[in-house]
Amino acid sequence: MTDTDRPSPGSFAGPGPGLTAAWSSLGGDPALLARVTTVERSEALPARLPVREVARACVGACALAAAELGARRAGPARPGRPPGPGVPAVRVDDGAVAAAFVSERHLLVDGRAPVSFAPLSRFWRTADGWVRTHANYPHHRARLLAALGTSDDPEKVAAALAERSAAEVEETVYAAGGLAVALRTPAEWAAHEQAATVARRPLVERGWLDSAPARTLTPVDRDPLLPAAGLRVLDLTRVVAGPVATRTLALLGADVLRLDPPGLPELSDQHTDTGFGKRSALLDLPAGRDTFEELLAAADVVVTGYRPGSLDRLGLSPEALAERRPGVVVAQLSAWGAYGPWGGRRGFDSLVQAATGIAVSEGSAGRPGALPAQALDHGTGYLLAAAVLRALAEQADEGGSRFVRLALARTAAWLLEGAAPARAPGGDRTAAAPGPASASTPTPVPAAGGSAADWLTETDSALGRLRYARSPVSFTGGPRDWGRPPGPWGADAARWGTGPVTSSRPGR
């Protein structure tokens, strides 16, 4: 059943101000916004802040960028079939968007639900407020405990934190290489130097790296229309936002090769959720430099998601990459932005929510809350994919190696700008003291508009039988699913495939 076959009880509307702002930040032609129709469902992603509208805008911008590039690359119609009608129509359904924004919670592997957060990843009371910690990865957990000087017993961790101020915990844990941030109100964050630095930047930073010749885009077929077919993407990202971006590029036909250092494993379920359409290889960059250079020499796009500056010492800054691979598009993602006093800090969606005032806006009764999804991660991921697609389209006219740059904190600022807080449907949403999801107490899945099953599907894989959320990126003639399921982390060779990844399942 296709999207247009399903009943659509939601209301239909045009692009809206959120999508208009996102498309403008991407440098898109405003006339193309007329190609977008949205299906609005008020029950999707309930929150005080305009999460539903921002999520819809991020996905809509990505789908429109894909449709634009696809129209540019589409070859002549087949014999007996009429020519294509320019840029395909885009449809953004809040139900599909909501399901995709909690894709990690819909994932089942042979019927088993993943664990989203470790026991020490949560909000904790301090002597003067709250802090949010992130300890999903073993090395971050070890650094947190070393900074606090305690065991991993949650009661002892709570006691250690209760004796210190939130600011002290934030700085002490950061100095130890761990992850903890003090809870701030929106006003407190606005007064922070990092917030001021971020606010001065556009939602999507875009620029030239050199004057390389214009890109020649080979024609692609329309059955299905894969805008990124034949393009090679080096994926140097981890966790959620970056992998969501490259997962989307893989959906659109790109040959995506994710590279990870052998000594830094990814969380298994997280890798499964974001690994659709990709191949995964292990490569020690210093020791395997010749292999990396061979991959770079044939790459069209390099996407990085590590802490700002951490890859520069390996010669992987945008400028260095463009010098060795003229015509490349370099897409950079960070938590706090690649500038300002926090420019070199690690971060995750949950920490950015706590620091920027989002957790206060979504909380109540003196307790921090959370968005109904890791919306900063997912939203920024779709915007990053859109920025890559737009850069590729612009290169075909103007040439030049390009960079695009996004930050979770800048997406958070956009969300906070969007609306004054209002009562969320269903009453207050507060964070329970323990915070993490677990197998015994699963995190509720926010409403997706109608039955969530409408937006889920299943496939077999080397990892087992998978249930997963479909991509919400939808345009006429485009792909409805990935061409391949995810495989085990690091199981593929560090080399490009023999041809573009394709899907046999056309869109509506």
C-alpha positions in Angstrom: 0.0 0.0 0.0 1.4 3.4 -1.0 1.1 6.6 1.0 -1.6 7.9 -1.2 -3.6 4.7 -0.8 -3.9 5.3 2.9 -6.8 7.3 4.3 -5.5 10.7 5.4 -7.7 12.0 8.2 -5.2 14.8 8.9 -5.6 18.2 7.4 -3.8 19.2 4.2 -1.8 22.4 4.0 1.0 24.2 2.2 4.6 24.4 3.3 4.2 26.7 6.3 6.7 29.2 7.9 9.0 26.5 9.3 9.7 24.9 5.9 10.0 28.3 4.3 12.7 29.3 6.9 14.5 26.0 6.5 14.5 26.1 2.7 15.7 29.7 2.7 18.6 28.7 5.0 19.5 26.0 2.4 19.6 28.6 -0.4 16.6 27.0 -2.2 14.4 28.6 -4.8 11.3 29.8 -2.9 9.2 29.0 -6.0 9.8 25.3 -5.4 7.9 25.5 -2.1 4.7 25.3 -4.1 5.6 21.6 -4.8 5.1 20.7 -1.2 1.9 19.5 0.4 1.8 18.6 4.1 -0.6 16.4 6.0 -0.9 17.9 9.5 -1.9 15.7 12.4 -2.3 17.5 15.7 -1.7 14.4 17.8 1.8 13.8 16.4 4.8 14.6 18.6 2.9 16.4 21.4 5.0 19.0 23.1 4.9 22.6 24.4 7.5 23.7 21.9 6.7 23.5 18.2 8.4 20.1 17.7 5.9 18.8 15.2 6.3 21.9 13.0 10.1 21.9 13.2 10.3 18.1 12.4 7.9 18.6 9.5 10.1 21.4 8.2 13.3 19.5 8.4 11.9 16.5 6.6 10.1 18.7 4.0 13.3 20.6 3.2 15.1 17.3 2.7 12.4 15.8 0.5 12.3 19.0 -1.6 16.1 19.1 -2.0 16.0 15.4 -3.1 13.2 16.1 -5.6 15.0 19.2 -7.0 18.3 17.2 -7.5 16.3 14.2 -8.9 14.6 16.5 -11.5 18.0 17.8 -12.5 19.4 14.3 -13.0 16.4 12.6 -14.5 17.0 11.2 -18.0 14.5 11.2 -20.9 11.3 9.3 -20.5 11.2 5.7 -21.6 9.5 4.9 -25.0 5.8 5.1 -24.7 5.8 7.1 -21.4 5.3 10.9 -21.2 8.2 13.0 -20.0 8.5 13.9 -16.3 6.8 17.0 -15.0 9.9 18.9 -13.7 10.4 18.8 -9.9 8.3 16.0 -8.4 5.6 16.8 -5.9 6.6 16.4 -2.3 4.3 15.2 0.4 5.2 15.4 4.1 2.9 13.5 6.5 3.2 14.2 10.2 2.5 10.6 10.9 5.5 9.4 8.9 7.7 12.1 10.4 6.7 11.3 14.0 7.4 7.6 13.5 10.8 8.3 11.9 11.8 10.7 14.7 11.5 7.9 17.2 12.8 5.2 14.8 15.1 3.9 17.5 12.0 3.1 19.7 10.2 1.3 16.9 13.1 -0.9 16.0 12.7 -4.6 16.8 15.5 -7.2 16.2 13.9 -10.7 16.2 11.2 -9.3 18.4 13.6 -7.7 20.9 13.3 -4.0 21.7 16.5 -2.0 22.1 17.6 -0.2 25.2 17.9 3.5 24.5 19.6 4.9 27.5 22.0 3.4 30.1 21.2 3.6 33.8 23.6 6.5 34.4 22.3 8.6 31.4 19.7 10.7 33.1 18.8 13.8 35.1 20.2 14.0 38.7 19.6 16.5 41.5 22.5 18.6 42.6 23.0 20.8 45.6 21.5 23.7 43.7 19.6 22.3 40.7 19.9 19.5 38.2 22.5 18.1 35.8 22.0 15.7 32.8 24.6 13.0 32.3 25.3 10.8 29.2 27.0 7.5 29.9 25.8 5.2 27.1 29.3 4.5 25.9 31.7 2.6 28.2 34.4 5.2 27.9 32.1 8.1 28.8 30.7 6.1 31.8 34.2 5.4 33.1 35.2 9.1 32.8 32.0 10.2 34.6 32.6 7.9 37.5 36.3 8.9 37.7 35.3 12.5 37.8 32.9 11.9 40.6 35.1 9.4 42.5 32.4 6.9 43.0 31.2 3.4 41.9 28.5 2.8 39.3 25.9 2.2 42.0 23.2 4.8 41.0 22.5 5.6 44.7 26.2 6.4 45.3 26.3 8.5 42.1 23.2 10.4 43.3 24.8 11.0 46.6 28.0 12.3 45.1 26.1 14.7 42.8 23.8 15.9 45.5 26.8 17.4 47.4 28.0 19.5 44.4 26.7 22.4 42.5 25.5 21.8 38.9 28.1 24.1 37.5 30.9 22.3 39.4 29.7 18.9 38.1 29.5 20.3 34.5 33.1 21.5 34.6 34.6 18.6 36.6 33.1 15.9 34.4 34.0 17.8 31.2 37.6 18.2 32.4 37.7 14.4 32.8 36.5 13.8 29.3 33.0 12.9 30.4 29.6 14.3 29.6 27.4 16.3 32.0 25.7 19.6 31.6 23.8 21.8 34.1 20.1 22.4 33.5 19.5 25.9 32.4 16.4 28.0 31.6 16.1 29.5 28.2 17.0 32.9 29.6 20.1 31.5 31.4 21.2 29.8 28.2 20.6 33.0 26.2 23.0 34.8 28.5 25.7 32.2 28.0 28.5 33.1 25.6 28.1 29.9 23.6 24.4 30.7 23.0 25.3 34.1 21.8 27.9 32.7 19.4 25.5 30.1 18.0 22.7 32.6 17.6 24.9 34.7 15.3 25.2 31.8 12.8 22.6 30.7 10.2 20.6 27.6 10.7 22.6 26.0 7.9 26.1 27.3 7.2 27.2 27.0 3.6 30.3 28.1 1.8 32.9 27.5 -0.9 36.3 25.9 -0.3 37.8 26.5 -3.8 36.9 27.2 -7.4 36.8 23.6 -8.7 35.0 23.1 -12.1 31.3 22.6 -12.2 30.1 19.1 -11.4 28.8 17.0 -14.2 25.8 15.0 -13.0 25.1 11.8 -15.0 21.5 11.1 -15.8 19.4 8.8 -13.6 16.3 6.7 -14.3 12.9 7.6 -12.9 11.8 4.1 -11.7 12.4 4.8 -8.9 14.0 8.3 -9.1 17.2 8.2 -7.0 18.7 11.7 -6.8 22.0 10.5 -5.3 22.5 7.4 -7.4 26.2 6.9 -8.3 27.5 9.3 -5.7 29.9 8.1 -3.1 29.6 9.2 0.5 32.3 8.7 3.2 30.4 8.5 6.5 32.6 9.5 9.4 29.8 10.0 11.9 28.5 8.3 15.0 25.4 8.2 17.3 22.2 9.6 15.7 22.2 12.9 13.7 25.1 12.2 11.3 24.0 8.6 10.7 20.4 9.8 10.1 21.8 12.1 7.4 23.8 9.4 5.7 21.0 6.9 6.1 18.8 9.3 4.1 21.5 9.8 1.4 21.6 6.0 1.1 17.9 5.8 0.7 18.3 8.2 -2.2 20.8 6.0 -4.0 24.2 7.0 -2.7 26.9 4.5 -2.1 27.5 5.2 1.6 30.5 3.7 3.3 30.7 4.3 7.1 34.2 4.1 8.6 34.8 3.6 12.3 38.0 3.3 14.3 38.5 -0.4 15.4 38.8 0.5 19.1 35.6 2.5 19.4 32.6 0.3 18.8 29.2 1.7 18.1 26.2 0.7 20.2 24.7 -2.3 18.4 21.0 -1.3 18.3 21.9 2.3 17.4 24.0 1.1 14.5 21.2 -1.1 13.3 18.6 1.6 13.4 20.8 4.1 11.4 22.6 1.6 9.2 20.0 1.0 6.5 21.3 1.3 3.0 25.0 1.6 4.1 28.0 -0.6 4.4 30.2 -0.5 7.5 33.9 -0.9 7.6 36.7 -0.5 10.2 39.7 1.7 9.5 42.4 3.1 11.7 43.0 6.4 10.0 46.6 6.9 11.0 47.6 3.4 10.2 45.4 3.0 7.2 46.1 6.3 5.6 46.8 4.9 2.1 43.4 3.2 2.1 41.6 6.3 3.3 43.3 8.4 0.5 42.2 5.9 -2.1 38.6 6.2 -0.8 38.8 10.0 -0.7 40.1 10.2 -4.2 36.8 8.7 -5.5 34.4 10.3 -2.9 31.9 12.9 -3.8 30.8 13.7 -0.2 32.5 13.4 3.2 30.2 13.7 6.2 31.9 14.2 9.6 30.3 14.1 13.1 33.1 14.0 15.5 34.0 16.7 18.0 35.1 19.8 16.2 38.8 19.9 15.6 39.4 16.2 16.5 39.7 15.2 12.8 41.8 18.3 11.7 45.0 16.8 13.1 44.5 13.9 10.8 44.3 16.2 7.8 40.5 16.0 7.6 39.5 19.6 7.8 37.3 20.8 5.0 40.1 22.8 3.5 42.5 19.9 3.6 40.0 17.5 2.1 39.2 19.8 -0.7 42.9 20.4 -1.5 43.3 16.6 -2.0 39.9 16.0 -3.6 38.8 19.1 -5.5 35.0 19.2 -6.0 34.2 17.4 -2.8 31.3 18.4 -0.5 32.2 18.3 3.1 29.3 18.2 5.6 30.1 18.8 9.3 28.0 18.2 12.3 28.6 19.1 15.9 26.6 19.4 19.1 27.5 22.9 20.3 28.9 24.4 17.1 32.5 24.6 15.8 33.1 27.9 17.5 32.8 29.7 20.8 33.9 28.6 24.3 32.1 25.2 23.9 33.2 24.7 20.3 35.5 21.8 21.2 33.1 20.0 23.6 31.4 16.7 23.1 27.6 16.6 23.3 24.4 14.7 22.6 20.8 15.6 21.9 19.7 15.0 25.5 22.5 17.3 26.8 21.7 20.1 24.4 18.1 19.9 25.5 19.2 20.3 29.1 21.7 23.2 28.5 19.6 25.3 26.1 16.4 25.5 28.2 14.4 23.0 26.3 14.2 20.6 29.2 12.9 23.4 31.4 10.3 24.4 28.8 9.1 20.8 28.6 9.1 20.2 32.4 6.8 21.1 35.2 6.6 21.3 39.0 10.3 22.0 39.3 11.4 18.9 37.4 13.0 18.8 34.0 11.2 17.3 31.0 12.2 16.2 27.5 11.0 16.4 24.0 8.8 13.5 22.7 11.7 12.5 20.5 15.4 13.2 20.0 14.2 15.8 17.7 17.4 17.8 17.6 19.3 14.8 16.4 16.7 13.7 13.8 15.8 17.1 12.6 19.5 18.2 12.2 20.2 14.9 10.4 17.5 15.6 7.8 18.7 19.2 7.4 22.3 18.0 6.9 21.2 15.6 4.2 19.2 18.4 2.6 22.3 20.7 2.7 24.4 18.0 0.9 21.8 17.6 -1.8 21.5 21.3 -2.3 25.3 21.7 -2.5 25.4 19.0 -5.1 22.8 20.8 -7.2 24.6 24.2 -6.9 27.9 22.6 -7.9 26.3 21.5 -11.2 25.8 25.2 -12.0 28.6 27.0 -10.2 31.3 24.5 -9.4 33.5 24.8 -6.3 34.2 22.4 -3.5 31.6 23.1 -0.8 31.2 22.9 2.9 27.9 22.7 4.9 27.8 22.9 8.7 25.1 22.3 11.3 24.9 22.2 15.0 22.4 20.7 17.4 22.5 23.8 19.5 21.6 26.0 16.5 18.6 23.7 15.7 17.7 24.0 19.4 17.7 27.8 19.1 15.4 27.6 16.1 13.0 25.4 18.0 13.0 27.8 21.0 12.5 30.8 18.7 9.4 29.1 17.2 6.7 29.6 19.8 5.9 30.7 23.3 5.3 27.5 25.5 1.7 26.3 25.6 0.1 23.4 27.3 0.9 20.2 25.6 -2.0 17.8 24.7 -2.5 15.3 27.4 -1.3 17.4 30.3 2.2 17.8 31.8 5.0 15.8 30.5 7.8 15.5 33.1 10.9 13.4 33.3 10.8 10.6 35.8 13.7 10.7 38.2 15.5 7.6 36.8 15.3 8.9 33.2 16.5 6.0 31.1 14.5 3.6 29.1 15.0 0.0 29.8 13.7 -3.4 28.7 11.4 -3.6 31.7 10.1 0.0 31.5 10.0 1.0 27.8 9.8 4.7 26.9 6.3 5.5 25.5 6.3 6.1 21.8 4.7 9.5 20.9 1.6 9.5 18.7 2.4 9.2 15.0 -0.9 10.1 13.6 -3.3 7.1 13.1 -1.8 3.7 13.7 2.0 3.7 14.0 1.9 0.4 12.1 1.1 2.5 9.0 4.7 3.8 9.0 6.5 0.6 9.9 7.7 -2.4 7.9 9.8 -5.5 8.3 12.7 -7.2 6.5 15.2 -10.0 7.0 18.8 -9.2 7.6 22.1 -10.7 8.7 21.2 -9.3 12.1 17.8 -11.1 12.2 14.3 -10.1 11.4 13.9 -6.3 11.7 10.9 -4.1 12.3 11.7 -0.5 11.5 10.2 2.8 10.6 10.1 3.8 7.0 11.8 7.0 5.8 9.5 10.0 5.9 11.3 11.5 2.8 8.6 11.2 0.1 8.3 12.6 -3.4 6.5 11.4 -6.5 8.5 8.5 -8.1 11.1 8.4 -5.3 12.2 5.4 -3.3 10.0 4.0 -0.5 12.6 1.9 1.2 16.3 1.3 1.4 18.0 -1.0 -1.1 19.7 -3.1 1.6 19.2 -3.7 5.3 21.9 -2.9 7.9 24.6 -5.4 8.5 26.9 -6.1 11.5 29.1 -3.2 12.6 32.5 -3.2 10.8 31.7 -6.3 8.7 32.4 -4.8 5.2 35.6 -4.1 3.4 36.9 -0.5 3.3 36.3 0.0 -0.4 33.7 1.4 -2.6 30.9 -0.8 -4.1 30.9 -1.8 -7.7 27.9 0.4 -8.6 25.2 2.6 -7.1 22.9 1.2 -4.5 19.4 0.9 -6.0 15.9 0.1 -4.7 13.3 -1.9 -6.6 10.5 -0.3 -4.7 9.3 3.0 -6.3 7.4 5.6 -4.4 3.9 6.9 -4.9 
